């Protein structure tokens, strides 16, 4: 415990260095802005700014990306509460009671409670990270290639089978991501794979091009006909000050929501959207007056927002220490680490202590920035919501293409963005989840590398994956998830057949 506190103090010395502090502030500011604007999200913002990290040092680059992530969480709540616009999927639940509170003249109170819940829940999540990290250090050297392969395979299965839509579509998109990740030169044999004769693909598909296409261009193409002009009411700082009765009413829902987010945070594949729905359902179940929910219940805002922010922090545990991203945003941050030449895994805490502990300390600093930004700038955020989409779309597209061209000065990669953008828009129109594509792309090469390495060490013995207790347990969990999905699919199929069968 004492060592963890010493490490955390070292992290604060790293996070408070002027250049690191500046980039953390930039990330939080941009994330907050992106979260407010409809049609955008953290994936779009991080994709647009990912090229910038190529010329940055690892620590400020990751601090900026992380700041965008949790900054957008609070920014999304503003649109959800004031305008019933869930600009970020986890805030869809916040709309249920946040917007009715706005219509009752209590929108400011909802935003104030959201701010308090976000800071409290994020602080609890950070504390969990601080005291969970020594355990990860103690087991770091027990992870060999077989164990890393098994854990990443579990992450792929979780991301594929638990994605939005049917599990089959999720697995299909994960497989597509694996295939995209295989494009380029095979490191072991030097063989060109899936390059189709294009020399520009010898080094593989660039992460920036894929992310910008799938999560930037595709989102804009989906919303291109959105010409609605948003109107908002006035909101002052005084309106955001909750009363003692409001604080008392939101306290226990905030605790329960934080607990839900903390428990689900380290589980790969369970995104923040799932967590917020669970927290809302739990709060409605334990309430003595469940009929108030959906009509402006403060608990319906406090619980899901607390769960979202605690999970946002805990999500960094499997991403940084095990290399398993919990959602597409974490997959993009994982890609940012790989671009910087940093291999995520159990040994990251010891090999890159400055980065790990500086990142943890920056969470607290960033959340303080969020409070300082949102209290005086709430009027500015409300005005930004009035920006017509017809102006936002071309400006964002301009920065997307400038960003991808600046990475390697390649027009071919600009065309890649266009191809992936059109493909992503088509897949979303057909109700295919596109986030597993990024998951498969990021984890695929790592899985292949560790799979080959494990077989080389064992002399080609496939039993090496089940001989170790860690690898065997993880593979058993992965097999259980696959069988469970098959069971539920067969049961739903049998039910649909019985319903369709005419009664005799």
N, C-alpha and C positions, 0 to 999 in steps of 0.2 A: 504493500500500500504506500509506504513512504517513498519507494523507488518510483511508483507511478506519479506521485505528486512532484517529485524532482524532475521527472521527464516532462510533466505538464508545464512546469515553470520554464524549462528549456524551450518548450514549444511556444510559450508566450514571448520569449525573447526573440524567436524566429519570426513569429507572426507580426510582432510590433516593429520590425525593421521597416524603415520608411517605404522602400520600394514594394515590399510584400504587403504592407498596410494599404498602399495606394491601389494595387491590383485587386486586393480583396474588396475594397470599396467600389471599384469599377464594376466588379462582378455582381455585387449586391445591387448596385444602382441599375445596371442593365437588366438584371434578372427581375427586379421589381417592375421596371418599365415594361418589359416583355410580358410579364405575368398579367399586367393590367390590360394590355391591348388585346382585343378579340381576334381570333384567327391565328395567333402566335402561341408559343409555348417555350419551355426551357430547351426542348430538343432543337427547335428552330434557332433560338438564340445561340446555343452552344455550337451548333453546326456552322453558323455564320462566323463566329469568332474563333473557331478551332484553327483556321490557318494562322491566326495571330500567334498562337502558342508555339508555332514552329521556330520562331525567332526569339522566344523567351526562355529564361531559365526554368527548370522543372518546378521549383517551389512556387513562384508567382503564377505560373501557368495553371497549375492545379488549384491554387487558391482562387483564381479568377473563375475557373469553371465551376468549382464548388459554390462560390458566391452566387453565380447565375442560378444554380439549382435551387438552393433554399431561398434565394431572394424572390424567385418566381412563384414560390409556394404562397407567400403572403400577398404578392401582387394579384394573383389569380382570385384570391378571396374578395378583393375590392369589386371586381366585375360581377362575381357571383352574388354578392350581397346587395349591391346597389342597382344592378341591371338584370339580374337573373341570367347572366351570361357565364357559364362555366368555361372560362378560357383555358383552364387546365383540368383534365378529367377528374382528378380527386375532388374538385370543388363542386361537382354536380350535386353531391349530397348537401353541401352548404346552401345551395340555392333553395332547398326545400323549406327551410325556416328563415334563412338570411333575408331573402327577398320579401317575404311577408312582413318581416320586422321593418324593412325599409318603407313599405306601404303604410305601416302603422306609425311612421315617424321615428323609428328606433334604429335606423340604419347605422348611425354613428356609434350607438352603444354596441351593436353587433361587431363593428370594426374594432372598437376598443377592446372588447372581450377577445376577439380573434388575435389581436396583438399580444395581449397578456398570455393567452394560451400558447401561442407560438413560441414565446420566449421561455415559458416554464417548461413546455414539452421538449423543446430543443435542448435546454439545460440538462434535463434528466437523461436524454439520449446521449449527450456528451459525457456525462458522468459514467454511464454504462460503458461507453467506449473506453474511457480512461482505465477503468478497473477490469475490463475484459481483456485488454491488450497483454498484460503479463501472462495470462493463461495461454494466449496464442504464441507468445515467445517461447514458453516452456515446451510446447508441442511442435514447434517449428521444424526441428531436425528429425521428426518422425515422418515427415512427408517426403516421399520419394516420387519418382515419375509415375508409378502405378497409382499412388494415392491422389496425386494432382490430377491425373487423367480421370479417375473415378469421380472426383468432386466436380470437375468441369463438365463431365457427362451428365451428372445429376442436375447441374445448372441448366444445361441445354434442354433436358427433359422437362424440368419445371417450367422454363420459359416457353417451351413449345406447347405443352399440354394445358397450361393454366392461362394461356393468352386469351384475349377477347375472342369470342366466337367458338366454333367447334374445335375440339382437340385435333382432329384430322387436318384442318386448315392451319392450325398453329404448327404442327409437325411439318407440314408441307413447306411453310414459309421458313422454318428453321433449316430444313434441308436446302432450300434455295440459298440461304445465307451461307451454309457450309460450302456449297458449290462456288459461290462468288469468292469466298475466302481462299479457295484452292487455285484461283486464277494466278498465273505467273510462273516463276521458276521454282522448281522443287529444290529445296536447300540441299537435300541428301544426294540426289542423283543429277541435278542440273537439267532435268527434263522440263520442257515447256508444256504447261498444262492449260487448256482452255483459252489460249491466247488468240486463236482464229487468225493467226498470221500477222497480228498487229504488234510491231516491236514495242509500242508504248505500253502494252500490257505485260511485258516481260517482268516488270517489278510488281505486278499485281494491280488490283483495283484499289485506288486510294480511298482511305477512310473518309476524308473530307468530301470527296465527290459522292460517295454513297450516302453519307449522312445528310448532306445538303440536298441531294435529290429526293430522298425518301421522306425527310421530315421538314424540309424547307419548301422546295418547289411543289411537291405533291400537295401539301397543306394549302398553299396559295391557289393552286389550280382548282382545288375543291371549293374554295370560297370566292372564286373570281367573280361570281355573279352577286356577291353580297354588296349591294349599293345602299344599304340602309344607313341613315344618319341617326346616330344615337343621341338622345336627349337625357339630361340628368338634372337633378335638383341641386340646391346649394347645401353645403356641408361644412361646418366649422369645427375647430379644434375642441370647443366646449361640448359639442354634440357627441364627441368620442369618449367622454369621461363617464364610465359606468358608476352607478351608485353602489352603496354597500349592499343593498338588496340584490342588485345584479351580480355582484361578486360572490355573494353567498350562494346564489342560485346556480352559478357556473362552476363553483369550486370542485365539487365531487364529480360532475361530468368531465371536467378537465383532467382529474386524476385518473378516472376510468379510461378516458380516451388515450392518455399518455401510456397507460399500462398496455392497452391493446396495440398501439403503435410499436412499443418496445418489444412485445412478444413476437409480433409478426415481422419486425424489422430485419432480423437475421435470416429469414426464410427466403431463399431464392424463388423468384417467380411470383411472389405475392406483392403486387404493386401497391402503391399508395391508395389507388382507387378502391381496391378490395378492402383495405384496412379501414378506410373512412366509412364504407357501407356497414362493416361489422360493428364499428364503434357506434354508429347511429342506431343500428338495430338493437344493440345491447342497451343503449340509453333509453330507447323507447320501451324495451321490455321491463326494465327496472323502475320506470317512472310510475308514480301513482295516478298520474293523469295523462295517459298516452294519447288521448284524443287531442291534446294541444299541439302535438307534433304535426308539422306541415302547415301550421297556422301562425307561426311566429314564436316557437319555443326557443328560448335562449340556450337550453341544453342541446338542442339540435344543431347549434352552431359551434358551441364550445367543444363537445366531444369529438366530432370528426376532424375539426381543425387541429386539436391537440394530437390526435392519432396520426394525422398526416405529417406534422412537424417532427414528432418523435421518431417516426419511421424514416423520415428523410435523413436524420443523423445516423440512426442505427444501420441504414442501408450501406454506409461506408465500411462497416466491419467485414462482411463477406467480400465486398469488392476489393478492398485494399489488402486484406490478410489472406484471402483464399483465392482471389481472382475470379470470383463468381458474382457478376452483376445482378442485382435484384430486379432491375427494370431497364428499359432502353436508355434512360438518362445515365444510369450507372455504367451501362455498356459503353456509352460514349466517353465517360470519364476514364474507364478502363483503357479505351483506345488512346486517349490522351496520354496516359502513363506509358503505354507501349511506344508511342511516337517519341517520347522523351527518352527512350531506351531503358525504362524502369520496368522490371518484371514483377507484377503483382504476385503475392504469395505469402506464405507464413513467415518467410525470412525478410520481408520488406521492412518490418518494424525495426529490425536490428541493422540491416544494411543501409536503410534510408531513414534513420531516426529523425533527422531534421525535417524531412518532408512529412512524415507521419504525425509527429507531435505538433509541428507547426500547423498542419491542417486541422487538427483537433482544436488547438487554441484559437485558430481563425474562425471557428464556428461561433464561439462566444463573441468575439470581436464583431463578426458579421451580423449577428443578431442584435447587438447594440446599435450597429449602423442602421438596421431595419427600423428600430424604434425612432432613432433620430431623424430618419428620412421621412417616415410615413406620418408622423404627427404633424409637422409643419407643411408637408407637401401633399396632403390629402386633396386639397383643392386643385393642385396641378394634375394629379392622377385622374381626377374626375374630368377635367377639361380634355385630357389626352384621349379619354374614351369617346370623345366626339369626332375624332379624326376619321373622315370617310375612308372606307376600305379602298376606294378607287385611287386614292393618293398613297395609301400605305403599301399596296401591292407592288407598283412599279419601283418604288424606292427600295423596298426589301429585296426584290429580284436583282436590282442593280448591285447591291452590296453582296448578294450571294455569288454572283458571277465574278465580281472583282475579287472576292475572297478566294474562290477556288482557283482563279487564274494566277493569283499572286503566290500560291504555294510552290509551283514548279514552272510557271510561265508556259503552261501547256494549254492550247486550245482544245486538244483531245479530251482533257479532263473536264473542260467546260461542256463539251458534248456529252460526256458521261453523266454529268449532273442532269442535263436535259432528258437523257434516256431514262435514268433512274426516277426522275420526277414524274414523267409521263407514266412509266410502269407502276410507280407507287400510287398515283391517282387512280389508275385502272383497277389495281388490286383493292384499294379502299372502296371503290364504287361497287366491287363484287363482294364486299364484306369480308375480305381477307385481312387478318392482322399483319401489319408490316413491321412491328417492333421485333418479332422473332428473327427477321432477316438480319438485322444489325447484331443480334445476340449470336446467331450462327456464324456471321462473318468474323466477329471479334474472337469468339472462343474456338472456332474451328481449327485454325493453324496451331493454337496452343495445345488442343487435344491431340492433333496429329503428331506434333513434336514429342509430347510426353508418352504417347502410345508407342511410337517407334523406339524411344529411348528405353522404355521399360522392357520391351522385347529384346533389344540389343543386350541389356544388362543380364537378362535371364536366359539368354541363348535361344530365344524364340519360344519359350515356354509360356503359353497363355494362362497357365494356372497362377502365374505371378500376380494376377489381378485379384485373386480371391484368397491368396495365402496370407496376406497381411490383414490384421483385424480391421484397420481403418478402411482400407480399400474394399474389403468384403462387405462391411456394414453399409458403406455408401452405395455400392452396387445393388445391395439388397433393397435399400430404400428406393433406388431408381426403378428396380424391377417391380416393386410394390405399386409405385405410382402408375406405371404402364398397365399393370393388371387391373388396378382400380378404375382407370379410364376405360378399359375394355369392358369391365363389368357394368359400369354405368351406361355405356353406349349400348350394350346388349339389352339391358333392362329397359332403356327408353325405346329401343327398337321393338321389343316384345310388347310394350305398352301401346305403342302406336299401331301395331298390327291388331291387337285385341280391340282397340277403339274403332279401327276401320272395318273390322269384321262385322257383317250385318247380324243383328240379333235373330236367332232362330225361333 
